[in-house]
Amino acid sequence: MKHLFALTIAIFVLVSFTIQNQSFAQDSTFAFKLNGHKYNQQEDLMIRATEEWFLVAMDSLDLPGLIDSMAAANDLIINELNEPELVDVFYEIDESETYDFLSNITLDTLYISATGLGCKFEVDIIGAGFVIGGVSTYVNGEFKINLGEPVILDPEISVVGTGHILCPVLADTFKSAIGSEIDSLLLGLASMYESESFDNLLTFLNPIQALGIEDSILIEQALESFPMNMDMYTEKDDDQEIVQLIIEINFLLGTTSNPSAFIGIEPSEIPGSQLKTGGFSFLYWVLQNSFLWHDWTESQRVDAAFGIMDDVDINGYRLELRWSDLQSLAYLGYELDPADITPDKIDSILTESEHWDTTAFLAIQEYLNNGITRELGPFMAVGVGHQDRMPVDGSGLGIAPATEEWEAAEGYTGVSASEYLYNLKIYAHATVRKFADEIEVWQIENELNAAGFAAAVPELWRKGDLWLDAEFRNQVWAVLVDAVRTEDPDPTTMIIHDLHMLGFMQGLEVWVEDMDIVGINYYPNLVASLPVMGFTVGEYVWAVRRALNGLGHEEKPVWLTETGYPGIEIADPPDNINLADDGVYFSENRQNEYVETALKSAVDNGVSGFFYYSLVTQEDRPGGITIPMRFSGMVRRDTDVYKPALQTFADLYEQLLIIDPTAINDEILIFPEKASLHQNYPNPFNPKTVISYQLPVSSSVKLHLFNVQGQLVETIYSGRQEAGNHKIEWNAGHLASGVYFYRLKAGNFTDIKKMILLK
């Protein structure tokens, strides 16, 4: 559903054109409010766009030609004309309360030198400009700005005439003529700004226009399922002593039946980091099918990705056994009933080689074993209903759940709900049964809540009109939940689903009881590179946790299951780049900024799992507006060079990840015959102690210190060391007394021990 989000950007991207989450010393003229939380912005892109518009508008109005015509009519010759090259924009509060906001647009000083009639005239024009106001409305998902009539400002015009005795008198005449021309100029500018520039600047505030879906019922469902409101106004910032333009958005305000149900509710306070897992949320084509510029097998591609993750100490990933890899040929027939598939029949069904290729299990098991060796923790997607996951019929056509009225897409054939669920049930039970021992978290389906929206757009990757039916989606959900609960009944087993923004509350309200973890997918920068909107990730987490509180499920952990920012350009944008080009300039440094702010903001707001979509993506597939998503990986294609964001992610992840002290066992040694970590001596200690360990081979070594909450306190050592016995004398004089845990990672070896500092 990444492509669908890129088409819709229904809530944030088009709404948030002027967002940047940073703190700055200089005044901020623009601020953004999400759920009541204010973010001052470094660059006001509205002002930047106005400044660029002004230069183009002045050229089209031909001020030199206007002044020359005026001068000729008064028998004057223009010797010098310094046109205003800049425009000053600032915001005002409308004391009459007619408008929500006022924009004051003032031209730079204009200077004219002219001669004629025996005189020399010098003209200075200061304060020429206009004020335009607007009223914002948000109705039925559409945000509108209604503009008032521009008010032309009275400029200060100074005309000095020197020469003979009549020159000062003639200067007054000249001043009147110039005033008339300036009024005409300003009226033209104001008209252009109102009809061209201002309207264009505000088109991004119309999320409903970006849905790309014409079905009015689907549009209504989208609005019902993500209750929100928007406003635009000016207000005084007392800290900066300036007036700011504010765009305010409050989202996930209630349920589908009561869109204001959560107003006044807030999520519980977060005492510190809750991050317990994270990494990369691969699906098939970005793990098994990655590194396409190498002539590698799938196994080699997976090993390369895992090797990079191991190198930078990022340990979580999502894996997928595609349905079509396990089931090559679908069972078809109206007599098929999913109820006939019972768990005791699964193993015998899989022996039918015409339909099932169980060698697919071997490949996934190999990948899991590879990850286990590297101490990587997987969660697995099962039952993904995208069109390239479907088994085929006897003619090689992919199956798609559909009614008899469905006009089959090229390459697909419609099957009934019972046929689809019959096949899905076998696949789901077989997959969960096979990997129950290795998998603790199962992701069932993939953005199933938005399947109807995907199927409604022919070029997207859900085929079959049954996806539009909520009851059918619930049947798919029930089959997959039952498969997990039946085949993996361990009480520690958890179910997660990655909810798309479209259909969000519809999915959450119906399925939250079955979800042990609530997953959310969010790609705020797929269409526009500016602003870098990482902080909106945290606001999304905050709103989801509020919704869970309102639904009585505050205890449910929240994972960001997918996010990403394209890193297409290696270099930063040039200084002279215009806003239109800058707005789609996806640089690696901007990707780096996004990763940093997204992870920090998500953790600050209580996320317990953070999964960036891909370590490496294909970056070469066509797809119009979706192309940037292909560049969201953190490895630069062709050269395998790490993008800056990878190290930033790794460093922050390590700092924010909490360990579980209750799981620590002094005897845990993954490869005790090859490496060992010894108890520090003395212990307890004050303030110095010695930590010793053994390495059988040259290894990359990291020795970290954690507090009792599992939070990283300090990196005691990081570097490469040769094989042999090693000792590190460490001084804890800067720390408070208490219990700490030190963890050694050296190659594939990890061990954790406890130490006590007594002062």
C-alpha positions as a printed Julia matrix, in Angstrom:
759×3 Matrix{Float64}:
   0.0     0.0     0.0
   2.97    2.38   -0.21
   1.86    3.43   -3.69
  -1.69    4.07   -2.54
  -0.42    6.28    0.23
   1.68    8.17   -2.28
  -1.46    8.74   -4.36
  -3.62    9.74   -1.44
  -1.29   11.39    1.06
  -4.72   11.91    2.42
  -3.97   13.28    5.81
  -0.46   14.65    6.18
   1.72   15.11    3.13
  -0.44   17.48    1.14
  -1.56   19.1     4.34
   1.93   19.69    5.65
   3.76   21.53    2.89
   5.31   24.01    5.3
   6.44   21.8     8.14
   9.93   21.41    9.55
  10.61   20.02   13.0
  13.57   21.86   14.46
  14.29   24.5    17.07
  15.94   27.67   15.88
  17.48   30.77   17.35
  16.06   33.06   14.69
  12.42   34.07   14.57
  10.03   31.55   13.11
   7.24   33.09   11.07
   5.43   29.81   10.55
   4.3    27.23   13.06
   2.52   23.96   12.7
   0.22   22.48   15.32
  -0.5    18.78   15.39
  -2.91   17.59   18.07
  -2.24   20.78   19.99
   1.56   20.41   19.9
   3.31   23.37   18.3
   6.32   23.15   16.0
   8.13   26.3    14.94
   9.65   26.09   11.48
  13.04   27.18   10.22
  11.92   28.08    6.72
   8.51   29.43    5.83
   7.99   27.87    2.44
   4.89   30.0     1.94
   7.08   33.1     2.13
   9.74   31.49   -0.04
   7.16   30.7    -2.7
   5.84   34.26   -2.53
   9.35   35.64   -3.01
   9.9    33.46   -6.06
   6.48   34.36   -7.44
   7.28   38.05   -7.04
  10.31   37.9    -9.33
   8.31   36.22  -12.08
   5.35   38.54  -11.6
   7.48   41.67  -11.86
   8.93   40.45  -15.14
   5.47   39.82  -16.56
   4.23   43.27  -15.52
   7.21   45.0   -17.21
   7.77   47.8   -14.71
  10.49   49.47  -16.88
   8.01   49.69  -19.75
   5.35   51.23  -17.51
   7.76   53.79  -16.13
   9.13   54.65  -19.6
   5.59   55.21  -20.93
   4.74   57.42  -17.99
   7.99   59.38  -18.41
   7.45   59.88  -22.15
   3.97   61.22  -21.49
   5.54   63.82  -19.21
   8.49   64.67  -21.51
  10.97   62.92  -19.23
  13.86   60.55  -19.82
  14.56   57.75  -17.32
  18.27   57.67  -16.54
  18.21   55.06  -13.8
  15.64   52.61  -12.52
  16.36   50.34   -9.57
  13.49   47.87   -9.52
  12.53   46.16   -6.25
  14.2    42.74   -6.34
  12.85   41.53   -3.02
   9.48   41.37   -1.38
   8.93   41.37    2.38
   6.17   39.12    3.69
   4.86   39.17    7.21
   1.67   38.11    8.9
  -0.87   40.17   10.8
  -3.81   39.5    13.07
  -7.07   40.91   11.8
  -8.39   42.94   14.72
 -11.79   43.21   12.98
 -12.01   39.39   13.09
 -13.1    39.37    9.45
 -10.24   37.12    8.37
  -8.47   34.19    9.99
  -5.16   35.5     8.71
  -3.65   38.48    6.92
  -0.56   38.47    4.72
   1.26   41.77    4.25
   3.33   41.78    1.06
   5.61   44.78    0.72
   7.97   45.57   -2.15
  11.57   46.55   -1.65
  12.49   50.25   -2.16
  12.09   51.46   -5.76
  14.43   54.24   -6.99
  14.04   56.31  -10.19
  16.29   59.02  -11.63
  14.86   61.07  -14.51
  15.64   64.27  -16.4
  13.5    66.62  -18.48
  12.02   70.09  -18.63
  15.35   71.39  -17.41
  15.1    69.42  -14.17
  16.56   66.34  -12.55
  14.15   64.23  -10.53
  15.09   61.59   -7.92
  12.31   59.33   -6.73
  12.22   56.94   -3.76
   9.17   54.73   -3.24
   8.99   52.92    0.1
   6.27   50.63    1.46
   4.47   49.8    -1.76
   2.48   46.59   -1.43
  -0.84   45.06   -0.51
  -2.53   43.11    2.26
  -4.67   40.06    1.54
  -6.73   38.08    4.04
  -8.45   34.74    4.04
 -10.92   32.58    5.92
 -10.3    28.83    6.22
 -13.0    26.19    6.26
 -12.85   22.39    6.58
 -16.04   20.64    5.53
 -16.51   17.02    4.45
 -12.8    16.45    4.16
 -12.12   19.48    2.0
 -10.02   22.39    3.2
 -10.77   25.71    1.53
  -9.36   29.22    1.77
 -11.75   32.0     0.8
  -9.77   35.16    0.04
 -10.97   38.69    0.47
 -10.29   41.71   -1.72
  -6.64   42.82   -1.54
  -6.07   46.17    0.12
  -3.47   48.32   -1.64
  -0.99   49.94    0.72
  -0.22   53.65    0.41
   3.49   53.85   -0.32
   5.72   56.68    0.82
   6.72   58.45   -2.42
   9.47   61.03   -2.27
  10.25   63.09   -5.41
  13.01   65.68   -5.3
  13.3    68.07   -8.27
  16.46   70.12   -8.76
  17.44   72.6   -11.48
  15.51   75.83  -12.03
  12.93   77.42   -9.74
   9.96   75.45  -11.15
  11.54   72.0   -10.64
  10.07   71.46   -7.14
   6.61   72.28   -8.53
   7.11   69.92  -11.45
   8.24   67.29   -8.96
   4.77   67.3    -7.41
   3.25   66.71  -10.85
   5.7    63.91  -11.48
   4.88   62.41   -8.07
   1.19   62.28   -8.95
   1.92   60.5   -12.23
   4.23   58.0   -10.52
   1.64   57.35   -7.8
  -0.92   56.44  -10.43
   1.48   54.0   -12.11
   2.44   52.4    -8.79
  -1.24   51.91   -7.94
  -1.73   50.18  -11.29
   1.32   48.02  -10.63
   0.12   46.98   -7.19
  -3.37   46.21   -8.41
  -1.88   43.97  -11.08
   0.37   42.23   -8.58
  -2.45   41.7    -6.09
  -4.7    40.29   -8.8
  -1.98   37.89   -9.96
  -1.23   36.78   -6.41
  -4.88   36.11   -5.67
  -5.66   34.25   -8.89
  -2.36   32.44   -9.46
   0.07   32.27   -6.6
  -2.01   32.13   -3.45
  -4.43   29.58   -4.83
  -1.57   27.42   -6.06
   0.18   27.58   -2.73
  -2.91   26.32   -0.96
  -3.79   23.39   -3.21
  -1.73   21.13   -0.93
  -4.28   21.81    1.81
  -6.99   19.89   -0.06
  -6.38   16.26    0.92
  -9.66   15.08   -0.6
  -8.41   16.08   -4.05
  -5.52   13.66   -3.71
  -7.53   10.52   -3.03
  -7.52    9.44   -6.66
 -10.75    7.57   -5.97
 -14.05    8.6    -7.55
 -16.35    6.3    -5.62
 -18.25    8.58   -3.22
 -18.89    5.73   -0.79
 -15.17    5.0    -0.5
 -14.41    8.68   -0.01
 -16.99    8.84    2.75
 -15.48    5.77    4.39
 -12.03    7.34    4.24
 -13.27   10.46    6.01
 -15.22    8.49    8.61
 -12.26    6.27    9.36
  -9.77    9.05   10.02
 -11.73   11.8    11.84
  -9.82   15.07   11.71
 -10.15   18.81   11.4
  -7.97   21.59   10.0
  -7.61   25.32   10.49
  -5.34   28.14    9.32
  -4.9    31.38   11.23
  -2.43   33.92   12.58
  -1.52   34.37   16.22
   1.03   36.16   18.36
   4.0    34.17   19.59
   4.89   35.79   22.9
   8.35   34.21   23.11
   9.44   35.58   19.75
   7.28   38.72   19.84
   6.11   38.09   16.28
   2.9    37.1    14.55
   2.99   33.62   13.04
   0.97   31.81   10.44
  -0.42   28.63   12.01
  -1.72   25.55   10.26
  -3.46   23.4    12.82
  -4.48   19.78   12.28
  -6.04   17.45   14.8
  -6.5    13.86   13.71
  -7.91   10.55   14.88
 -10.38   12.51   16.97
 -12.92    9.74   17.36
 -14.56    6.61   16.07
 -16.41    6.02   12.82
 -19.72    6.52   14.61
 -18.62    9.34   16.93
 -15.95   11.5    15.24
 -15.3    13.51   18.42
 -15.18   10.6    20.89
 -11.5    11.06   21.77
 -11.5    14.82   22.27
 -10.27   15.46   25.8
  -8.56   12.07   26.0
  -4.78   11.8    26.0
  -2.41    8.84   26.04
  -0.65    8.1    29.31
   2.66    9.78   30.08
   5.8     8.02   28.88
   8.53    7.83   31.57
  11.26    7.04   29.08
  12.05    4.94   26.04
   9.68    2.04   25.45
  11.58    0.83   22.37
  12.03   -2.93   22.59
  12.54   -3.89   18.97
  13.1    -2.44   15.55
  14.93   -2.78   12.3
  13.78   -3.27    8.72
  10.32   -4.24    7.61
  11.22   -6.24    4.53
   8.63   -7.9     2.4
   9.58  -10.36   -0.3
  10.83   -8.03   -2.98
  13.06   -6.04   -0.64
  14.78   -8.94    1.1
  14.82  -12.14   -0.95
  14.59  -10.04   -4.1
  16.96   -7.2    -3.17
  20.44   -6.24   -4.49
  19.24   -6.67   -8.07
  22.44   -5.19   -9.45
  24.27   -8.3    -8.22
  24.1   -11.69   -9.9
  23.16  -13.39   -6.64
  20.84  -16.13   -5.51
  18.04  -15.31   -3.08
  20.09  -16.85   -0.29
  23.03  -14.59   -1.08
  20.79  -11.51   -1.11
  19.38  -12.35    2.3
  22.85  -13.05    3.67
  24.11   -9.7     2.38
  21.24   -7.83    4.04
  21.67   -9.72    7.31
  25.41   -9.11    7.2
  24.88   -5.35    6.99
  22.34   -5.44    9.82
  24.76   -7.44   11.94
  27.54   -4.99   11.12
  25.57   -2.0    12.41
  23.78   -3.8    15.27
  20.21   -3.48   13.98
  18.55   -6.74   14.82
  14.87   -6.78   13.85
  13.31   -7.68   10.5
  10.11   -8.8     8.82
  10.13  -11.88    6.62
   7.52  -13.26    4.26
   6.74  -16.64    2.77
   4.79  -15.65   -0.31
   1.6   -17.58   -0.79
   2.4   -18.27   -4.46
   5.8   -19.75   -3.54
   4.15  -22.41   -1.39
   1.0   -22.96   -3.45
   1.58  -23.14   -7.17
  -1.97  -24.07   -8.24
  -5.24  -23.05   -6.6
  -8.15  -25.32   -5.77
 -11.25  -24.09   -7.59
 -14.9   -25.08   -7.48
 -18.1   -23.72   -6.0
 -18.37  -26.76   -3.74
 -15.26  -25.74   -1.79
 -16.02  -24.83    1.8
 -13.33  -23.41    4.14
 -15.01  -25.21    7.04
 -13.91  -28.52    5.48
 -10.27  -27.6     6.14
  -9.44  -28.78    9.64
  -5.95  -28.69   11.19
  -5.61  -32.48   11.09
  -5.9   -32.42    7.28
  -3.17  -29.86    6.58
  -0.14  -32.16    6.44
  -1.79  -34.64    4.08
  -3.01  -31.83    1.8
   0.55  -30.53    1.44
   1.63  -33.85   -0.11
  -0.35  -32.99   -3.26
   2.61  -31.8    -5.31
   0.39  -30.48   -8.1
  -0.75  -27.72   -5.76
   1.93  -27.39   -3.11
   5.69  -26.9    -3.27
   6.94  -27.43    0.26
  10.54  -26.76   -0.76
   9.56  -23.11   -0.15
   9.77  -24.01    3.55
  13.43  -24.9     3.18
  14.42  -21.5     1.85
  12.61  -19.62    4.62
  14.1   -21.95    7.22
  17.55  -21.2     5.82
  16.92  -17.47    6.15
  15.63  -17.87    9.68
  18.65  -19.95   10.67
  20.93  -17.3     9.18
  19.2   -14.65   11.26
  19.25  -16.73   14.42
  23.0   -17.21   14.05
  23.37  -13.44   13.91
  20.88  -12.92   16.78
  18.38  -11.18   14.51
  14.77  -11.25   15.65
  12.11  -11.84   12.97
   8.41  -11.26   12.71
   6.6   -12.84    9.79
   3.89  -11.66    7.4
   1.36  -14.31    6.48
  -1.6   -14.19    4.08
  -0.64  -11.04    2.17
  -3.38  -10.57   -0.42
  -1.47   -8.53   -2.99
  -1.98   -9.6    -6.56
   1.54  -11.03   -7.01
   1.05  -13.36   -4.03
  -1.86  -15.32   -5.47
  -1.65  -18.89   -6.72
  -2.89  -19.39  -10.29
  -5.6   -21.44  -11.94
  -5.0   -24.13  -14.55
  -4.54  -21.49  -17.26
  -1.91  -19.56  -15.37
  -4.23  -16.72  -14.34
  -3.86  -15.33  -10.83
  -6.88  -15.76   -8.63
  -8.68  -12.67   -7.29
 -11.65  -12.64   -4.88
 -14.51  -11.21   -6.9
 -18.23  -11.16   -7.57
 -19.65  -12.52  -10.8
 -20.07   -8.93  -12.03
 -16.37   -8.14  -11.73
 -14.67   -7.33  -15.01
 -11.51   -9.39  -14.65
  -8.22   -7.53  -14.9
  -5.73   -8.78  -17.45
  -3.92  -11.84  -16.16
  -6.45  -12.62  -13.41
  -9.56  -14.67  -12.89
 -12.27  -14.05  -10.32
 -12.94  -16.61   -7.6
 -15.68  -16.68   -5.0
 -15.16  -15.81   -1.35
 -15.35  -19.48   -0.36
 -12.75  -20.5    -2.97
 -10.37  -17.76   -1.87
 -10.76  -18.52    1.84
 -10.43  -22.28    1.25
  -7.01  -21.84   -0.33
  -5.93  -19.15    2.13
  -6.77  -21.32    5.12
  -4.5   -24.17    3.99
  -1.6   -21.84    3.25
  -1.96  -19.93    6.53
  -2.17  -23.01    8.76
   0.73  -24.68    6.97
   2.96  -21.62    7.23
   2.28  -20.88   10.9
   2.63  -24.54   11.83
   5.98  -24.8    10.09
   7.59  -21.76   11.71
   5.81  -21.52   15.06
   9.0   -22.34   16.96
  10.97  -19.48   15.37
   8.32  -16.76   15.16
   6.86  -14.93   18.14
   5.09  -12.13   16.25
   2.85  -12.82   13.25
   1.7   -10.03   10.95
  -1.53  -11.18    9.42
  -2.22   -9.77    5.95
  -0.82   -6.4     4.93
  -2.84   -3.18    5.28
  -6.02   -5.23    4.99
  -8.04   -2.29    6.34
  -7.25   -0.34    3.14
  -7.74   -3.25    0.73
 -10.95   -1.75   -0.61
  -9.23    1.48   -1.55
  -6.42   -0.39   -3.31
  -8.8    -2.6    -5.25
 -10.81    0.46   -6.33
  -7.85    1.88   -8.24
  -7.12   -0.47  -11.18
  -3.39    0.25  -11.37
  -2.82   -0.68   -7.74
  -2.09   -4.14   -6.47
  -5.32   -5.54   -5.1
  -7.36   -7.32   -7.72
 -10.97   -8.35   -7.2
 -14.0    -6.35   -6.09
 -14.66   -8.49   -3.01
 -11.92   -6.49   -1.29
 -14.38   -3.59   -1.19
 -16.68   -5.67    1.0
 -15.97   -5.16    4.73
 -17.54   -8.48    5.6
 -15.21  -10.33    3.24
 -12.22   -8.54    4.76
 -13.43   -9.66    8.18
 -13.62  -13.25    6.92
 -10.03  -13.06    5.71
  -9.02  -11.65    9.07
 -10.82  -14.44   10.95
  -9.13  -17.17    8.91
  -5.67  -15.75    9.59
  -6.26  -15.11   13.29
  -7.55  -18.66   13.71
  -4.5   -20.05   11.92
  -2.12  -18.28   14.32
  -4.05  -19.09   17.49
  -4.52  -22.72   16.48
  -1.07  -23.5    15.13
   0.97  -21.35   17.54
  -0.95  -21.42   20.85
   2.04  -20.35   22.97
   0.78  -17.53   25.23
   3.8   -15.43   24.26
   2.84  -15.51   20.57
   1.56  -12.15   19.37
  -0.48  -10.93   16.41
   0.2    -7.6    14.74
  -1.43   -5.88   11.81
  -0.03   -2.91    9.92
  -2.89   -0.44    9.62
  -3.0     1.96    6.7
  -4.34    5.47    7.26
  -7.2     4.85    4.83
  -9.76    2.79    6.68
  -7.83    3.2     9.91
 -10.6     3.33   12.51
 -12.72    0.81   10.62
  -9.9    -1.7    10.98
  -8.88   -0.75   14.51
 -12.39   -0.83   15.98
 -13.23   -4.26   14.54
  -9.88   -6.03   14.92
  -8.25   -4.49   17.99
  -9.35   -7.35   20.25
  -7.32   -9.78   18.14
  -4.25   -7.56   17.91
  -1.6    -8.0    20.58
   0.39   -5.22   18.92
  -1.06   -2.34   16.9
   1.06   -1.65   13.83
   0.91    1.54   11.79
   2.38    2.41    8.4
   3.27    6.0     7.57
   5.17    7.56    4.65
   4.89   11.36    4.96
   7.53   12.31    2.39
   6.93   10.11   -0.64
   5.64   12.97   -2.79
   7.34   16.06   -1.37
  10.89   16.16   -0.05
  10.18   19.35    1.86
   9.57   19.75    4.61
  11.36   16.79    6.2
   8.46   15.53    8.25
   9.98   13.01   10.62
   8.38   14.61   13.65
   4.9    13.84   12.32
   5.67   10.16   12.92
   5.68   10.82   16.66
   2.43   12.74   16.4
   0.87    9.8    14.6
   2.01    7.45   17.37
   0.58    9.87   19.94
  -2.81    9.97   18.19
  -2.95    6.17   17.83
  -2.18    5.71   21.53
  -4.91    8.22   22.35
  -7.35    6.25   20.18
  -6.4     3.03   21.94
  -6.98    4.73   25.27
 -10.39    5.89   24.07
 -11.26    2.37   22.94
 -10.22    0.88   26.28
  -7.03   -0.75   24.97
  -4.33    1.57   26.23
  -2.17   -1.41   27.18
  -1.66   -2.41   23.54
   1.87   -1.62   22.37
   2.28    0.36   19.15
   4.82   -0.46   16.46
   5.68    1.71   13.52
   5.75   -1.18   11.07
   6.73    0.78    7.98
   8.12    4.2     7.2
  10.67    5.63    4.81
  12.19    8.68    3.17
  13.78    8.56   -0.29
  17.49    9.25   -0.53
  17.84    9.78   -4.27
  20.39   12.59   -4.55
  23.82   12.09   -3.0
  24.67   15.79   -2.78
  22.66   18.51   -1.07
  20.59   20.83   -3.3
  22.44   23.79   -4.84
  21.97   27.2    -3.23
  20.12   28.64   -6.23
  17.56   25.86   -6.56
  13.95   27.02   -6.89
  11.24   25.81   -4.56
   9.53   23.61   -7.15
  12.72   21.65   -7.78
  13.77   21.74   -4.14
  10.41   20.3    -3.17
  11.26   17.03   -4.92
  14.97   17.01   -4.16
  15.26   13.88   -2.05
  18.83   14.07   -0.78
  20.61   11.53    1.39
  21.17   14.15    4.09
  17.45   14.87    4.18
  16.85   11.15    4.49
  19.29   11.18    7.39
  17.38   14.03    9.05
  14.1    12.19    8.57
  15.38    8.99   10.16
  16.7    10.87   13.17
  13.58   12.93   13.83
  11.19   10.08   13.04
  12.86    7.67   15.46
  13.26   10.23   18.23
   9.72   11.54   17.95
   8.23    8.04   17.79
  10.12    6.94   20.9
   9.23   10.16   22.73
   5.58    9.36   22.13
   5.72    5.76   23.27
   6.43    3.53   20.28
   7.79    0.13   21.27
   8.81   -1.07   17.81
  10.3     1.01   14.98
  10.76   -0.62   11.59
  12.11    1.32    8.65
  10.7    -0.18    5.46
  13.84   -1.29    3.73
  17.57   -1.53    4.1
  17.88   -1.73    0.34
  15.26   -1.26   -2.37
  15.21   -1.89   -6.08
  15.36    1.78   -7.08
  14.86    1.09  -10.76
  11.2     0.23  -11.28
   8.81    2.61  -13.08
   5.7     3.83  -11.39
   5.17    7.55  -11.71
   4.6     9.15   -8.37
   5.79    6.04   -6.54
   9.33    6.16   -7.89
  10.8     7.94   -4.82
   9.76    5.05   -2.57
  12.16    2.84   -4.49
  15.02    5.02   -3.24
  14.11    4.88    0.43
  16.67    2.19    1.18
  19.79    2.97    3.21
  22.25    1.28    0.88
  23.23    3.11   -2.3
  22.54    0.92   -5.31
  25.3    -0.25   -7.66
  28.1     0.58   -5.2
  26.62   -0.89   -1.99
  27.79    2.25   -0.17
  25.93    2.99    3.04
  23.84    6.14    2.98
  24.38    8.42    6.02
  20.98    7.49    7.44
  22.04    3.9     8.08
  24.64    4.83   10.69
  22.33    7.42   12.22
  19.6     4.82   12.53
  22.02    2.3    14.03
  23.45    4.73   16.57
  20.08    6.08   17.69
  18.54    2.63   17.77
  21.31    1.43   20.04
  20.9     4.42   22.35
  17.11    4.21   22.58
  16.63    0.42   22.68
  15.93   -0.95   26.13
  17.05   -4.4    27.21
  15.07   -6.67   29.48
  17.03   -7.08   32.75
  14.78   -9.96   33.83
  16.08  -12.0    30.9
  19.71  -11.64   31.94
  21.44  -14.85   32.96
  25.06  -14.8    34.02
  25.53  -18.2    32.39
  24.26  -17.19   28.93
  27.08  -17.85   26.48
  26.12  -18.25   22.85
  29.45  -19.74   21.86
  31.17  -20.39   25.23
  33.84  -22.57   23.69
  34.87  -19.78   21.36
  34.44  -16.57   23.35
  33.74  -15.58   26.93
  32.91  -12.58   29.08
  34.0   -12.66   32.7
  32.51  -11.12   35.81
  33.99   -7.72   36.49
  36.41   -7.48   39.43
  36.02   -6.15   42.02
  32.26   -6.33   42.24
  30.78   -4.4    44.0
  33.28   -1.65   43.17
  34.0     2.06   43.75
  34.71    3.66   41.37
  37.03    1.46   39.26
  36.59   -2.07   38.04
  38.12   -4.38   35.43
  36.12   -6.13   32.72
  37.87   -9.0    30.99
  36.92  -11.25   28.1
  38.37  -13.63   25.53
  38.2   -13.55   21.73
  39.11  -16.6    19.66
  39.43  -14.54   16.46
  39.83  -10.91   15.48
  36.43   -9.32   16.01
  34.48   -6.11   15.97
  33.86   -5.49   19.67
  31.24   -3.39   21.42
  30.99   -3.17   25.2
  27.88   -1.3    26.38
  26.59   -0.34   29.84
  22.86   -0.33   30.65
  20.87    0.77   33.7
  18.21   -1.33   35.42
  15.56    0.06   33.07
  17.5    -1.43   30.16
  18.51    1.98   28.79
  21.94    2.5    27.26
  24.09    4.54   29.66
  27.5     4.44   28.03
  29.6     2.77   25.36
  32.63    1.53   27.3
  34.46    0.32   24.22
  33.82    0.14   20.48
  36.39   -1.03   17.98
  38.19   -3.98   16.48
  40.42   -6.23   18.6
  42.67   -9.15   17.83
  42.19  -12.66   19.19
  43.32  -13.19   22.75
  42.63  -12.12   26.33
  41.48   -8.54   26.88
  41.01   -6.36   29.94
  39.41   -2.95   30.21
  39.85   -0.9    33.37
  36.82    1.3    33.66
  36.16    4.28   35.94
  32.52    4.83   36.92
  33.2     7.91   39.01
  30.75    9.95   36.95
  27.83    7.58   37.63
  25.49    7.23   40.59
  25.51    4.17   42.82
  23.33    1.34   41.65
  22.98   -1.86   39.65
  24.19   -1.82   36.04
  24.5    -4.39   33.27
  27.35   -4.65   30.81
  26.97   -6.38   27.46
  29.7    -7.62   25.16
  29.08   -8.13   21.45
  31.93   -9.62   19.45
  31.04  -11.09   16.07
  28.22  -13.56   16.66
  28.92  -13.76   20.39
  26.85  -11.85   22.96
  26.8   -12.02   26.75
  25.43   -9.81   29.52
  26.5    -9.56   33.16
  25.53   -7.52   36.19
  27.75   -5.14   38.16
  27.14   -3.09   41.32
  28.56    0.37   41.9
  28.69    1.35   45.6
  29.93    4.83   46.52
